[in-house]
Structure formats: structure tokens, C-alpha cells
Amino acid sequence: TSFPILTIRDFINVQHALVSSLGIRRLQTVAGPSMGGFQALEWAIAYPEMVARVIVVIGAGELHPWVIMMPGRVAETAIRLDPNWQNGEYYGKPEPSEGLALAFVVFTMLAKSQLWADRTVGRALADPGRSPFEGLENRFLIETEIEKTARERAKLVDANSFIYLAKAGALYRAGIGFGSLEEALERIRAKVLLIPCS
């Protein structure tokens, strides 16, 4: 946790350095969902002469305050409360996998909808022979399936990296350093396809 705070602009500057080192001078399309959408938009603002088209999927010009708190801060807190987190000094020791899995549960439930839950699992039981009325450990299918998926995702991600990415998302406002959000967006020369979701 002594590593410096990173921003979406930092990500873009590193990507730009890589692309430039490969001799690439123009990008036909930069696309991405969610935080990738932030990056696509930031490419078009920071390097307008390099980007012909941008596809922003469920992205925005800045992260809404509600999302900063939920899931961002709530998910981060789940990691920090895991006894294995050790203020981020867990390398070479047991990792905060339970906290990270809970963080992924929070993100998954935010990304999904009530309609999705109704259509995919409804109120089905995880084990039809074990009613939730008969014991605290008897669960609904949505609980066990989301938690199982979250634990699998947690095996692939470093907890500190998750926290740093959540912070970068919370800090994001398109074109920081170029004046207001409107002034930053006016820098864009690329054709933009914005794909929102409800």
C-alpha cells in the first residue's frame, strides 16, 4: 500500500508509450467496457490525433458518487476486513481470498439486475432437500452460485490490485488536467459510440 495512487490517465500514458514504442501512430478503434470504457474515452481526450473511433460500453465521463461508495468502498472494505489482508502486506503469507471473494460478490450483484436474478435462478434452493426455514446454512441457489463464481474470480486477482483499480475508478473524471469535463470532451476528434445500460 506504499505504492503510489494510479489514475486512468496513468494507464493511458503507459499504453501510449507502449503503442508508440511499437511504431503505431494511429489507432482505428479504442474500445472497452466499464473501466475499459473510461480508458477508451481518455485515449480520445489525451491523444485526440491518434484515435479514429471510440466505443465506450457502460462507461461515463466520471464515476457517479453512488458507485464510488457502492460497490467501490464496500468491496474494498470487505478486503480490508479479511484478517489475512494485513494492511496489504500479505505477500508470501495466506492471501485475503475470502475478503476478495466477497468484494467480487458485491461487484457481481451491482452488475446484475433483479430481472437477471428472476430469470436465471429465481428463488430456487441450492439443495432442494434443505429448506432455508430449517437452518442458517441452508441457502438459496443465487447465494451459492454467486459465491462460487466470486471465489473462482478471486483466485485470479491480487487483492491490492483490486483496491488500486477501485481507487482509480473512483478518481476518474474524463480529461483531468484539461479544464472542465465539457472542455475535456470537446478535445475528442474521434467518432464515438456510447453504449449505456440501465
Secondary structure, DSSP 8 states (H G I E B T S, - for coil): --S----HHHHHHHHHHHHHHTT---BS-EEEETHHHHHHHHHHHH-TTTBSEEEEES--SB--HHHIIIIIIHHHHHHHHSTT-GGG--TTS---HHHHHHHHHHHHHHHS-HHHHHHHTTT-BSSTTS-GGG-TT--BHHHHHHHHHHHHHHTTS-HHHHHHHHHHHHH-BTTTTSSSHHHHHHT--SEEEEE---
